[in-house]
Amino acid sequence: MLLLVACGGAAPAPADTAVSATPIDTATLPLNIDANTTAALQNQDNVLVLDVREQWEYDEGHIPGVVHLPMNDIPASLSEIPTDQTVIVTCRSGNRSSQVTAFLRENGFTNVHNMDGGILAWQAAGLPVER
C-alpha cells in the first residue's frame, strides 16, 4: 500500500509541471483571449498586459504586473506602447479593452489582443489581484 501511495502521489507532478512550463505561441492567439490564457502569458518574455481603466478603477484592484494607461490617454501615448511585444488589453468588463485593441490595430500594432471579460473575468477565475 505504501508503494501505491508513493507512486500515485509522485506521478502527476511532473506532467503538471511540464504543461504549465510550455510557452504559448503568441503568433497563433485569437483576437479575444480569456483570463486564464492571459495569466499563462503574462510571465512570458515580450508580453505586456495593458490596463486601460481609469485611475480610481485601477486603484480598487488590478492584475499584478500590468501597465496602466487609461483609455483616453492612449491616442497621445502610442509611442509608449511597444510595437515589438504581444500586447493584451484589459479593462473592467472587456468593452473598453475591445475598443482600444481595435484602435491599436488600426494604428499599426499587429500583435494586440483583447482580454474577454476584463478584471471581472480575472477575479471570477480566482486569479490574483493587487490593490
DALINDA-V469583 format. One line per field, one symbol per residue. ss: DSSP state (H for helix, E for strand, - for the rest). phi: phi as a letter, one per 30 degrees, with the letter a starting at -180 (. if undefined). burial: b if it has 16 or more other C-alpha atoms within 10 Angstrom, else e. Layout:
BEGIN
ss: ???
phi: ???
burial: ???
END
This chain:
BEGIN
ss: -HHHHHHHHHHHHHHHHHHHH----HHH---EE-HHHHHHH-----EEEEE---HHHHHH-EE---EE--HHH-HHHHHH-----EEEEE----HHHHHHHHHHHH-----EEEE--HHHHHHH----EE-
phi: .dddddddddddeddddddddddcdddcddecbddddeddddcdeibbccccddeddeddlbdeidccbeedceedceddcdccbdcccbbdbjddddddedddddcjdccbbcdeihdddedddiddbcb
burial: eeeeeeeeeeeeeeeeeeeeeeeeebeeeeebbebeebbebbeeeebbbbbbbbeeebeeebbeebebbbbeebeeeeeebeeebbbbbbbbbbbbbbebbbebeeeebbbbbbbbbbbebbbeeeeeeee
END
